[in-house]
């Protein structure tokens, strides 16, 4: 009983502190409508786009080019961007569907990521047997 009460209080505090415009001197966050991402530091090479559809919900699309012999992956989905910054990180999470060019299969994936300064980092995990998580790290441009 005591444990569930403490957890529920913590959840309420996180929701209250995450809400916008509750602090006296808070500046309203001016969110960007579009993000374009390029990742070429870590394999696979990747190009991505995020477009705001409602509030902090974004539609996403990513193309991952592994190599001409391996595969070209297309991911389409949605992410929710947390309305507050944690230090200087803008955290988000979501999911969608991944399509494979060579294998011709479609399967779901989950993604967790962050935007910081002009960079971004993501971890995505296809929900299919014998698939390993993938990583993206590169440049992010917002407009």
GROMACS elastic network, one bead per residue, 0.5 to 0.9 nm:
[ bonds ]
;  ai    aj funct       b0    kb
    1     4     6  0.53725   500
    1     5     6  0.62772   500
    1     6     6  0.88068   500
    2     5     6  0.51375   500
    2     6     6  0.63208   500
    2     7     6  0.87416   500
    3     6     6  0.52394   500
    3     7     6  0.62819   500
    3     8     6  0.86872   500
    4     7     6  0.50654   500
    4     8     6  0.60828   500
    4     9     6  0.85784   500
    5     8     6  0.51721   500
    5     9     6  0.61882   500
    5    10     6  0.86482   500
    6     9     6  0.51500   500
    6    10     6  0.62268   500
    6    11     6  0.86870   500
    7    10     6  0.51190   500
    7    11     6  0.62198   500
    7    12     6  0.87189   500
    8    11     6  0.50580   500
    8    12     6  0.62363   500
    8    13     6  0.86497   500
    9    12     6  0.51652   500
    9    13     6  0.62077   500
    9    14     6  0.86784   500
   10    13     6  0.50713   500
   10    14     6  0.61767   500
   10    15     6  0.86369   500
   11    14     6  0.51686   500
   11    15     6  0.62472   500
   11    16     6  0.86520   500
   12    15     6  0.51231   500
   12    16     6  0.61257   500
   12    17     6  0.86004   500
   13    16     6  0.50845   500
   13    17     6  0.60496   500
   13    18     6  0.83798   500
   14    17     6  0.52170   500
   14    18     6  0.59488   500
   14    19     6  0.86453   500
   15    18     6  0.50900   500
   15    19     6  0.62893   500
   16    19     6  0.53725   500
   16    20     6  0.86684   500
   16    22     6  0.80217   500
   17    20     6  0.79545   500
   17    22     6  0.77269   500
   17    23     6  0.86999   500
   17    84     6  0.87903   500
   18    22     6  0.89650   500
   18    82     6  0.77987   500
   18    83     6  0.67887   500
   18    84     6  0.61278   500
   19    22     6  0.66651   500
   19    83     6  0.73051   500
   19    84     6  0.78344   500
   20    23     6  0.80480   500
   20    26     6  0.83774   500
   20    28     6  0.73256   500
   20    29     6  0.82001   500
   20    83     6  0.69842   500
   20    84     6  0.74290   500
   21    24     6  0.77019   500
   21    25     6  0.87217   500
   21    26     6  0.63195   500
   21    27     6  0.76433   500
   21    28     6  0.66489   500
   22    25     6  0.89090   500
   22    26     6  0.75300   500
   23    26     6  0.52808   500
   23    27     6  0.88033   500
   24    27     6  0.89547   500
   26    29     6  0.87946   500
   27    30     6  0.89386   500
   29    83     6  0.77854   500
   29    84     6  0.77407   500
   31    56     6  0.82740   500
   31    83     6  0.86124   500
   32    35     6  0.74660   500
   32    51     6  0.89296   500
   32    52     6  0.79259   500
   32   142     6  0.61575   500
   32   143     6  0.57876   500
   33    50     6  0.81128   500
   33    51     6  0.58930   500
   33    52     6  0.50492   500
   33    53     6  0.82859   500
   33    58     6  0.85351   500
   33   142     6  0.75068   500
   33   143     6  0.63570   500
   34    49     6  0.72842   500
   34    50     6  0.55416   500
   34    52     6  0.63796   500
   34    58     6  0.85759   500
   34   141     6  0.82497   500
   34   142     6  0.55578   500
   34   143     6  0.54242   500
   35    48     6  0.80651   500
   35    49     6  0.56657   500
   35    51     6  0.66951   500
   35    52     6  0.89047   500
   35   140     6  0.64952   500
   35   141     6  0.55565   500
   35   143     6  0.66047   500
   36    47     6  0.76415   500
   36    48     6  0.57520   500
   36    50     6  0.65599   500
   36    51     6  0.89768   500
   36   139     6  0.82775   500
   36   140     6  0.56735   500
   36   141     6  0.51960   500
   36   142     6  0.63958   500
   36   143     6  0.85580   500
   37    46     6  0.78888   500
   37    47     6  0.57254   500
   37    49     6  0.62432   500
   37    50     6  0.84309   500
   37    62     6  0.87757   500
   37   119     6  0.84444   500
   37   120     6  0.76332   500
   37   138     6  0.69728   500
   37   139     6  0.56298   500
   37   141     6  0.63740   500
   37   142     6  0.87757   500
   38    45     6  0.78961   500
   38    46     6  0.58598   500
   38    48     6  0.65432   500
   38   120     6  0.89672   500
   38   136     6  0.88195   500
   38   137     6  0.80834   500
   38   138     6  0.55379   500
   38   139     6  0.52802   500
   38   140     6  0.65643   500
   38   141     6  0.87290   500
   39    42     6  0.69544   500
   39    43     6  0.83061   500
   39    44     6  0.79858   500
   39    45     6  0.56178   500
   39    47     6  0.64218   500
   39    48     6  0.84880   500
   39   120     6  0.87146   500
   39   121     6  0.89456   500
   39   136     6  0.59886   500
   39   137     6  0.54318   500
   39   139     6  0.64682   500
   39   140     6  0.87538   500
   40    43     6  0.67281   500
   40    44     6  0.72020   500
   40    46     6  0.65354   500
   40    47     6  0.88361   500
   40   136     6  0.81613   500
   40   137     6  0.74397   500
   40   138     6  0.64200   500
   40   139     6  0.88762   500
   41    44     6  0.85706   500
   41    45     6  0.76627   500
   41   136     6  0.79533   500
   41   137     6  0.63480   500
   41   138     6  0.63963   500
   42    45     6  0.69604   500
   42   135     6  0.71264   500
   42   136     6  0.63205   500
   42   137     6  0.65052   500
   42   138     6  0.82919   500
   43    46     6  0.81767   500
   43    64     6  0.87571   500
   43    65     6  0.83824   500
   43    66     6  0.68147   500
   43   134     6  0.87100   500
   43   135     6  0.79485   500
   43   136     6  0.78508   500
   44    64     6  0.58243   500
   44    65     6  0.56166   500
   44    67     6  0.79410   500
   44   134     6  0.83838   500
   44   135     6  0.82890   500
   44   136     6  0.78792   500
   45    63     6  0.82642   500
   45    64     6  0.56717   500
   45    65     6  0.52386   500
   45    66     6  0.64812   500
   45    67     6  0.87893   500
   45   136     6  0.83174   500
   46    62     6  0.68268   500
   46    63     6  0.55549   500
   46    65     6  0.62111   500
   46    66     6  0.86660   500
   46   136     6  0.74446   500
   46   138     6  0.88495   500
   47    61     6  0.84493   500
   47    62     6  0.56726   500
   47    63     6  0.53525   500
   47    64     6  0.67458   500
   47    65     6  0.86740   500
   48    60     6  0.72718   500
   48    61     6  0.55733   500
   48    63     6  0.63727   500
   48    64     6  0.86586   500
   49    59     6  0.81941   500
   49    60     6  0.56575   500
   49    61     6  0.53688   500
   49    62     6  0.65159   500
   50    58     6  0.58421   500
   50    59     6  0.55673   500
   50    61     6  0.66666   500
   50    62     6  0.88793   500
   50    78     6  0.85063   500
   50    79     6  0.86031   500
   51    57     6  0.84286   500
   51    58     6  0.51446   500
   51    59     6  0.52605   500
   51    60     6  0.65532   500
   52    55     6  0.71739   500
   52    56     6  0.68130   500
   52    57     6  0.58975   500
   52    59     6  0.64135   500
   52    60     6  0.89739   500
   53    56     6  0.78505   500
   53    57     6  0.59974   500
   53    58     6  0.56479   500
   53    59     6  0.67673   500
   54    57     6  0.54335   500
   54    58     6  0.73242   500
   55    58     6  0.83274   500
   55    80     6  0.89710   500
   56    79     6  0.83050   500
   56    80     6  0.56877   500
   56    81     6  0.52920   500
   56    82     6  0.70452   500
   56    83     6  0.67955   500
   57    78     6  0.69081   500
   57    79     6  0.58267   500
   57    81     6  0.64572   500
   58    77     6  0.85167   500
   58    78     6  0.55068   500
   58    79     6  0.53054   500
   58    80     6  0.63280   500
   58    81     6  0.75870   500
   59    76     6  0.76176   500
   59    77     6  0.58939   500
   59    79     6  0.65727   500
   60    75     6  0.77893   500
   60    76     6  0.56162   500
   60    77     6  0.52302   500
   60    78     6  0.54866   500
   60    79     6  0.71055   500
   60    96     6  0.86385   500
   61    74     6  0.72491   500
   61    75     6  0.54965   500
   61    77     6  0.66177   500
   61    78     6  0.85501   500
   62    73     6  0.79582   500
   62    74     6  0.57052   500
   62    75     6  0.50310   500
   62    76     6  0.66527   500
   63    72     6  0.70895   500
   63    73     6  0.57123   500
   63    75     6  0.65398   500
   64    71     6  0.83239   500
   64    72     6  0.57844   500
   64    73     6  0.50464   500
   64    74     6  0.65157   500
   64    75     6  0.82622   500
   65    68     6  0.79260   500
   65    70     6  0.85278   500
   65    71     6  0.66548   500
   65    73     6  0.66432   500
   66    69     6  0.81422   500
   66    70     6  0.59351   500
   66    71     6  0.56277   500
   66    72     6  0.62039   500
   66    73     6  0.80749   500
   67    70     6  0.51611   500
   67    71     6  0.61985   500
   67    72     6  0.74933   500
   68    71     6  0.65626   500
   68    72     6  0.79380   500
   70   102     6  0.77053   500
   71   100     6  0.68751   500
   71   101     6  0.61423   500
   71   102     6  0.57108   500
   71   103     6  0.80857   500
   72    99     6  0.85377   500
   72   100     6  0.62479   500
   72   101     6  0.54511   500
   72   102     6  0.72942   500
   73    98     6  0.67283   500
   73    99     6  0.57211   500
   73   101     6  0.62999   500
   73   102     6  0.88181   500
   74    97     6  0.83431   500
   74    98     6  0.56623   500
   74    99     6  0.51828   500
   74   100     6  0.66409   500
   74   101     6  0.80582   500
   75    96     6  0.69592   500
   75    97     6  0.57219   500
   75    99     6  0.63284   500
   75   100     6  0.89278   500
   75   109     6  0.84167   500
   76    95     6  0.82764   500
   76    96     6  0.56040   500
   76    97     6  0.55757   500
   76    98     6  0.65693   500
   76    99     6  0.85254   500
   77    94     6  0.74929   500
   77    95     6  0.55459   500
   77    97     6  0.61941   500
   77    98     6  0.85906   500
   77   109     6  0.87949   500
   78    93     6  0.84798   500
   78    94     6  0.57383   500
   78    95     6  0.58819   500
   78    96     6  0.62901   500
   79    92     6  0.63760   500
   79    93     6  0.52669   500
   79    95     6  0.64908   500
   79    96     6  0.86566   500
   79   111     6  0.80259   500
   79   112     6  0.86194   500
   80    83     6  0.89418   500
   80    91     6  0.86619   500
   80    92     6  0.54534   500
   80    93     6  0.56403   500
   80    94     6  0.61158   500
   81    84     6  0.86327   500
   81    90     6  0.70527   500
   81    91     6  0.59843   500
   81    93     6  0.67875   500
   81    94     6  0.88129   500
   81   114     6  0.87652   500
   82    85     6  0.75092   500
   82    90     6  0.67843   500
   82    91     6  0.57790   500
   82    92     6  0.58207   500
   82    93     6  0.84839   500
   83    90     6  0.79823   500
   83    91     6  0.86527   500
   84    89     6  0.88340   500
   84    90     6  0.70608   500
   84    91     6  0.84195   500
   85    88     6  0.57727   500
   85    89     6  0.54529   500
   85    90     6  0.50458   500
   85    91     6  0.73535   500
   86    89     6  0.51673   500
   86    90     6  0.65790   500
   86    91     6  0.75818   500
   87    90     6  0.85601   500
   88   115     6  0.85146   500
   88   116     6  0.60468   500
   88   117     6  0.74626   500
   89   114     6  0.60338   500
   89   115     6  0.58277   500
   89   117     6  0.80227   500
   90   113     6  0.83377   500
   90   114     6  0.52280   500
   90   115     6  0.50443   500
   90   116     6  0.63645   500
   91   112     6  0.76989   500
   91   113     6  0.59000   500
   91   115     6  0.66864   500
   91   116     6  0.89105   500
   92   111     6  0.83227   500
   92   112     6  0.59179   500
   92   113     6  0.54185   500
   92   114     6  0.60246   500
   92   115     6  0.84065   500
   93   110     6  0.76601   500
   93   111     6  0.55690   500
   93   113     6  0.62577   500
   93   114     6  0.86265   500
   94   109     6  0.86600   500
   94   110     6  0.58193   500
   94   111     6  0.53653   500
   94   112     6  0.66417   500
   95   108     6  0.72423   500
   95   109     6  0.54717   500
   95   111     6  0.55738   500
   95   112     6  0.85772   500
   95   124     6  0.85228   500
   96   107     6  0.84716   500
   96   108     6  0.55651   500
   96   109     6  0.55816   500
   96   110     6  0.66729   500
   96   111     6  0.84635   500
   97   106     6  0.65479   500
   97   107     6  0.55260   500
   97   109     6  0.59317   500
   97   110     6  0.87485   500
   97   126     6  0.85944   500
   98   105     6  0.81962   500
   98   106     6  0.55275   500
   98   107     6  0.54373   500
   98   108     6  0.59522   500
   98   109     6  0.66032   500
   98   126     6  0.74920   500
   99   103     6  0.86410   500
   99   104     6  0.69425   500
   99   105     6  0.58642   500
   99   107     6  0.68373   500
   99   108     6  0.89296   500
  100   103     6  0.55630   500
  100   104     6  0.52190   500
  100   105     6  0.55497   500
  100   106     6  0.65642   500
  100   107     6  0.88834   500
  101   104     6  0.53994   500
  101   105     6  0.78447   500
  102   105     6  0.83705   500
  103   106     6  0.89232   500
  107   126     6  0.70401   500
  107   127     6  0.66939   500
  107   128     6  0.67647   500
  108   125     6  0.87460   500
  108   126     6  0.60311   500
  108   127     6  0.55550   500
  108   128     6  0.76952   500
  109   124     6  0.67232   500
  109   125     6  0.54286   500
  109   127     6  0.52553   500
  109   128     6  0.83109   500
  110   123     6  0.84266   500
  110   124     6  0.56153   500
  110   125     6  0.54423   500
  110   126     6  0.66087   500
  110   127     6  0.75323   500
  111   122     6  0.68648   500
  111   123     6  0.56937   500
  111   125     6  0.64341   500
  111   126     6  0.87997   500
  112   121     6  0.86110   500
  112   122     6  0.57518   500
  112   123     6  0.54733   500
  112   124     6  0.64894   500
  113   120     6  0.73531   500
  113   121     6  0.55045   500
  113   123     6  0.61953   500
  113   124     6  0.83870   500
  113   136     6  0.89333   500
  114   119     6  0.86014   500
  114   120     6  0.56460   500
  114   121     6  0.55280   500
  114   122     6  0.65443   500
  115   118     6  0.74211   500
  115   119     6  0.60428   500
  115   121     6  0.67329   500
  115   122     6  0.88727   500
  115   140     6  0.72779   500
  116   119     6  0.53854   500
  116   120     6  0.59379   500
  116   121     6  0.84622   500
  116   140     6  0.84880   500
  117   120     6  0.80838   500
  117   140     6  0.83469   500
  118   138     6  0.86556   500
  118   139     6  0.58736   500
  118   140     6  0.52878   500
  118   141     6  0.63726   500
  118   142     6  0.84556   500
  119   137     6  0.74168   500
  119   138     6  0.56363   500
  119   140     6  0.50694   500
  119   141     6  0.80853   500
  120   136     6  0.78731   500
  120   137     6  0.57383   500
  120   138     6  0.56863   500
  120   139     6  0.60372   500
  120   140     6  0.57791   500
  121   135     6  0.75018   500
  121   136     6  0.55327   500
  121   138     6  0.67976   500
  121   139     6  0.88317   500
  122   134     6  0.82367   500
  122   135     6  0.57069   500
  122   136     6  0.50060   500
  122   137     6  0.65374   500
  123   133     6  0.67996   500
  123   134     6  0.57972   500
  123   136     6  0.65030   500
  124   133     6  0.56375   500
  124   134     6  0.52691   500
  124   135     6  0.63912   500
  124   136     6  0.82689   500
  125   128     6  0.86911   500
  125   131     6  0.78325   500
  125   132     6  0.66850   500
  125   134     6  0.62056   500
  125   135     6  0.88093   500
  126   129     6  0.85804   500
  126   131     6  0.64249   500
  126   132     6  0.72760   500
  126   133     6  0.66500   500
  126   134     6  0.82650   500
  127   131     6  0.74979   500
  128   131     6  0.58405   500
  128   132     6  0.88218   500
  129   132     6  0.87035   500
